[in-house]
Amino acid sequence: LLCNDEQSFQIETVVPGFMPSYEVFLSLQPNFTNKHHQFFVDSNGLQMVPYIFNQSSDFDTTTEIPSNYRAVSSTIMMQSTESDDQLAIIVDRPQGGTVQ
């Protein structure tokens, strides 16, 4: 669903039934470059905390993707390193997210 300003849209995901052994992923590919792999995640609605993919105190090289997941209370965002473009995902329930 494209909103009025034509720069935002809404995606509604529907998972039929309760599936306890499945995980659902949504992968978005922006049309800009994020060379530093930096992303920002809200900290319980208080502030946006910066993270860099594969660079944290709890990073485990044997589980690369899971080690980069962060709890997303309401927003996860990434910015272009070459322009003013940004991609922000606003969720309606707590989820996990990362940028690669």
LOPALO-604097 format. One line per field, with one value per atom (N, C-alpha, C): chain; y, z, x; residue number from 1; atom name; residue in one letter. Coordinates in steps of 0.001 Angstrom, whole numbers, plus 500000, padded with zeros to 6 digits. Layout:
c = A;... .
y = Y;... .
z = Z;... .
x = X;... .
k = NUM;... .
a = CA;... .
r = A;... .
This chain:
c = A;A;A;A;A;A;A;A;A;A;A;A;A;A;A;A;A;A;A;A;A;A;A;A;A;A;A;A;A;A;A;A;A;A;A;A;A;A;A;A;A;A;A;A;A;A;A;A;A;A;A;A;A;A;A;A;A;A;A;A;A;A;A;A;A;A;A;A;A;A;A;A;A;A;A;A;A;A;A;A;A;A;A;A;A;A;A;A;A;A;A;A;A;A;A;A;A;A;A;A;A;A;A;A;A;A;A;A;A;A;A;A;A;A;A;A;A;A;A;A;A;A;A;A;A;A;A;A;A;A;A;A;A;A;A;A;A;A;A;A;A;A;A;A;A;A;A;A;A;A;A;A;A;A;A;A;A;A;A;A;A;A;A;A;A;A;A;A;A;A;A;A;A;A;A;A;A;A;A;A;A;A;A;A;A;A;A;A;A;A;A;A;A;A;A;A;A;A;A;A;A;A;A;A;A;A;A;A;A;A;A;A;A;A;A;A;A;A;A;A;A;A;A;A;A;A;A;A;A;A;A;A;A;A;A;A;A;A;A;A;A;A;A;A;A;A;A;A;A;A;A;A;A;A;A;A;A;A;A;A;A;A;A;A;A;A;A;A;A;A;A;A;A;A;A;A;A;A;A;A;A;A;A;A;A;A;A;A;A;A;A;A;A;A;A;A;A;A;A;A .
y = 498826;500000;501227;502023;503237;504381;505125;506232;507487;508521;509738;510430;510417;511152;510388;509162;508323;507995;508262;507884;506896;506521;505544;504546;503388;502356;501491;500715;499840;498414;497506;496084;495372;494636;493861;492395;491768;490347;489546;488478;487612;486198;485628;484257;483414;482501;481708;480702;480732;479759;479961;479138;479187;478126;478544;477622;477772;477031;477233;476900;476099;475713;476473;477542;478309;479734;480311;481724;482395;483599;484351;485518;485674;486731;487644;488905;489888;490522;490397;490929;492069;493239;494410;494827;495198;495630;497086;498032;499435;499723;500808;501161;502174;502018;502847;501996;502569;501849;502235;501236;501437;500741;501382;500752;500352;501090;500814;499797;499355;498375;498836;500136;500685;500759;500434;500558;501032;501518;502076;501357;501046;500364;501157;501300;502028;501254;501983;501374;501597;500728;500825;502191;502780;504059;505253;505035;506136;506834;506090;506679;505662;506137;505237;504889;503598;503122;502608;503084;502631;501277;500464;499178;499055;498280;497982;496469;496001;494568;493933;492829;492056;492771;493841;494537;494841;493883;494105;493214;493494;492734;491286;491025;489662;488944;489433;488817;487455;486482;485101;484726;484453;484183;482885;481994;480745;480912;481986;482255;483699;483999;485377;486141;485622;486354;486464;485367;485501;486438;486506;487396;488865;489162;490544;490985;490090;490465;491313;492310;493189;493225;493427;493572;494912;494876;496085;496302;497329;497635;498329;499307;500011;500382;500620;501123;500560;500217;499921;500758;501353;502300;502140;502370;502445;503655;504187;505378;505082;505793;505694;506378;505829;506476;507463;507521;508379;509459;509415;510414;510583;511327;511546;510492;509454;508423;507620;507230;506419;505393;504290;503295;503029;503305;503051;502093;501064;500098;500321;500603;500824;499633;498950;497729;497986;497155;497331;496401;495557;494668;494391;494054;493780;492659;492879;491918;491926;491119;491125;491658;492320;492860;493048;493143;493392;494005;494472;494996;494273;493834;493129;493824 .
z = 500000;500000;500000;498958;498858;499486;500364;501051;500186;500651;499870;499413;500223;499847;498852;498491;497518;497904;499142;499629;500780;501127;502187;501739;502336;502010;503238;503193;504304;503800;504557;504226;505360;505031;506039;505821;506854;506757;507527;506926;507552;507558;508740;508883;509306;508446;508771;509886;510908;511993;512853;513836;514738;514305;513955;513496;514403;515501;516483;515995;514974;514539;513299;512919;511739;512108;511320;511441;510127;510197;509018;508852;507649;507366;506285;506398;505365;504997;503753;503295;502318;502619;501762;501214;499950;499306;498871;499610;499206;497971;497282;496077;496392;497555;497895;498594;498771;499333;500786;501611;503022;503260;502812;502814;504200;505211;506566;507303;506690;507289;508661;508792;510059;510030;511165;511284;512686;512860;514124;514575;515857;516414;517621;517759;518911;520193;521256;522563;523415;523227;523940;523792;522634;522363;522949;523523;524156;523213;522465;521546;520483;519391;518346;518652;518770;519122;517858;517567;516357;516557;515504;515469;514116;514056;512791;512632;511459;511177;511429;512167;512513;513468;514126;515060;516348;517254;518571;519575;520829;521877;521953;521504;521580;520227;519270;517942;518003;517402;517358;515896;515474;514060;513564;514462;514022;513708;514202;513941;513483;512308;511831;511832;511185;511097;512458;513201;514509;515468;515378;516268;515952;514783;514380;514561;514984;515218;516468;516413;517547;517787;519021;519363;518836;518108;517540;518237;519090;519793;518871;518098;517183;515855;515802;514572;514373;513116;512693;511446;511335;510252;509724;508431;507829;506917;506717;505900;504788;503684;502585;502983;502526;502771;501667;500621;499483;499224;499926;499718;501016;500964;502139;502276;501454;501488;502783;503255;504460;504246;504978;505013;506475;506899;508277;508255;509084;509226;510595;510616;511865;512058;513186;513435;514481;514447;515390;516593;516623;517774;517809;518945;519029;518075;517414;516450;516526;515702;515583;514218;514103;512819;512717;511484;511224;509843;509552;508240;507820;506569;506113;504940 .
x = 500855;500000;500894;500853;501647;500871;501532;500865;500859;500185;499976;501246;502300;503500;504380;504014;504691;506130;506520;507841;507733;506536;506337;505274;505326;504349;504130;503076;502721;502671;503305;503267;502561;501542;500836;501166;501734;502066;501033;500580;499593;500162;500286;500764;499563;499123;497932;498201;497384;497498;498727;498855;499999;500995;502212;503238;504459;504543;505603;507007;507162;508495;508962;508275;508635;509005;509905;510234;509862;509368;508963;509933;510496;511452;510898;511193;510899;512226;512623;513900;513637;514176;514012;515369;515421;516655;516493;517076;516942;517790;517475;518220;519327;519954;521103;522155;523352;524481;524710;524933;525259;526604;527700;529024;529510;529136;529633;528771;527687;526767;526279;526065;525584;524065;523466;522017;521689;520476;520033;518769;518704;517545;517079;515766;515252;515529;515727;515965;514724;513727;512446;511794;511928;511297;512036;513219;513944;514898;515678;516638;517018;517603;518083;519539;519828;521158;521848;523069;523767;524439;524419;525117;525791;526861;527534;527553;527128;527066;528433;528472;529674;530620;530192;531069;530320;530320;529725;530429;530239;530920;530445;529215;528693;528699;529501;529534;530207;529572;530060;530241;531485;531755;531122;530731;530113;528635;528035;526612;526470;527003;527108;525789;524763;523505;522808;522605;521946;522675;524000;524759;524524;524007;523763;522317;521445;520051;519934;519089;518820;517319;516951;515536;515039;513949;513349;512013;511950;510700;509715;510220;509318;509964;511295;511910;513313;513628;514992;515237;516436;516691;518109;518280;519609;519658;520877;521071;522061;521914;522864;524161;525288;526575;526926;526093;526398;525354;524232;523178;522392;521307;520469;519366;519408;518366;518416;517242;517116;516013;516124;515064;514769;513555;513139;511961;512044;510971;510349;509071;508342;507413;507560;506790;505704;504670;503561;503661;504703;504945;506442;506986;508432;508863;509983;510498;512018;512654;514102;514466;515609;516002;517501;517982;519400;519547;520743;521095;522359;522407;523600;524201 .
k = 1;1;1;2;2;2;3;3;3;4;4;4;5;5;5;6;6;6;7;7;7;8;8;8;9;9;9;10;10;10;11;11;11;12;12;12;13;13;13;14;14;14;15;15;15;16;16;16;17;17;17;18;18;18;19;19;19;20;20;20;21;21;21;22;22;22;23;23;23;24;24;24;25;25;25;26;26;26;27;27;27;28;28;28;29;29;29;30;30;30;31;31;31;32;32;32;33;33;33;34;34;34;35;35;35;36;36;36;37;37;37;38;38;38;39;39;39;40;40;40;41;41;41;42;42;42;43;43;43;44;44;44;45;45;45;46;46;46;47;47;47;48;48;48;49;49;49;50;50;50;51;51;51;52;52;52;53;53;53;54;54;54;55;55;55;56;56;56;57;57;57;58;58;58;59;59;59;60;60;60;61;61;61;62;62;62;63;63;63;64;64;64;65;65;65;66;66;66;67;67;67;68;68;68;69;69;69;70;70;70;71;71;71;72;72;72;73;73;73;74;74;74;75;75;75;76;76;76;77;77;77;78;78;78;79;79;79;80;80;80;81;81;81;82;82;82;83;83;83;84;84;84;85;85;85;86;86;86;87;87;87;88;88;88;89;89;89;90;90;90;91;91;91;92;92;92;93;93;93;94;94;94;95;95;95;96;96;96;97;97;97;98;98;98;99;99;99;100;100;100 .
a = N;CA;C;N;CA;C;N;CA;C;N;CA;C;N;CA;C;N;CA;C;N;CA;C;N;CA;C;N;CA;C;N;CA;C;N;CA;C;N;CA;C;N;CA;C;N;CA;C;N;CA;C;N;CA;C;N;CA;C;N;CA;C;N;CA;C;N;CA;C;N;CA;C;N;CA;C;N;CA;C;N;CA;C;N;CA;C;N;CA;C;N;CA;C;N;CA;C;N;CA;C;N;CA;C;N;CA;C;N;CA;C;N;CA;C;N;CA;C;N;CA;C;N;CA;C;N;CA;C;N;CA;C;N;CA;C;N;CA;C;N;CA;C;N;CA;C;N;CA;C;N;CA;C;N;CA;C;N;CA;C;N;CA;C;N;CA;C;N;CA;C;N;CA;C;N;CA;C;N;CA;C;N;CA;C;N;CA;C;N;CA;C;N;CA;C;N;CA;C;N;CA;C;N;CA;C;N;CA;C;N;CA;C;N;CA;C;N;CA;C;N;CA;C;N;CA;C;N;CA;C;N;CA;C;N;CA;C;N;CA;C;N;CA;C;N;CA;C;N;CA;C;N;CA;C;N;CA;C;N;CA;C;N;CA;C;N;CA;C;N;CA;C;N;CA;C;N;CA;C;N;CA;C;N;CA;C;N;CA;C;N;CA;C;N;CA;C;N;CA;C;N;CA;C;N;CA;C;N;CA;C;N;CA;C;N;CA;C;N;CA;C;N;CA;C;N;CA;C;N;CA;C;N;CA;C;N;CA;C;N;CA;C;N;CA;C;N;CA;C .
r = L;L;L;L;L;L;C;C;C;N;N;N;D;D;D;E;E;E;Q;Q;Q;S;S;S;F;F;F;Q;Q;Q;I;I;I;E;E;E;T;T;T;V;V;V;V;V;V;P;P;P;G;G;G;F;F;F;M;M;M;P;P;P;S;S;S;Y;Y;Y;E;E;E;V;V;V;F;F;F;L;L;L;S;S;S;L;L;L;Q;Q;Q;P;P;P;N;N;N;F;F;F;T;T;T;N;N;N;K;K;K;H;H;H;H;H;H;Q;Q;Q;F;F;F;F;F;F;V;V;V;D;D;D;S;S;S;N;N;N;G;G;G;L;L;L;Q;Q;Q;M;M;M;V;V;V;P;P;P;Y;Y;Y;I;I;I;F;F;F;N;N;N;Q;Q;Q;S;S;S;S;S;S;D;D;D;F;F;F;D;D;D;T;T;T;T;T;T;T;T;T;E;E;E;I;I;I;P;P;P;S;S;S;N;N;N;Y;Y;Y;R;R;R;A;A;A;V;V;V;S;S;S;S;S;S;T;T;T;I;I;I;M;M;M;M;M;M;Q;Q;Q;S;S;S;T;T;T;E;E;E;S;S;S;D;D;D;D;D;D;Q;Q;Q;L;L;L;A;A;A;I;I;I;I;I;I;V;V;V;D;D;D;R;R;R;P;P;P;Q;Q;Q;G;G;G;G;G;G;T;T;T;V;V;V;Q;Q;Q .
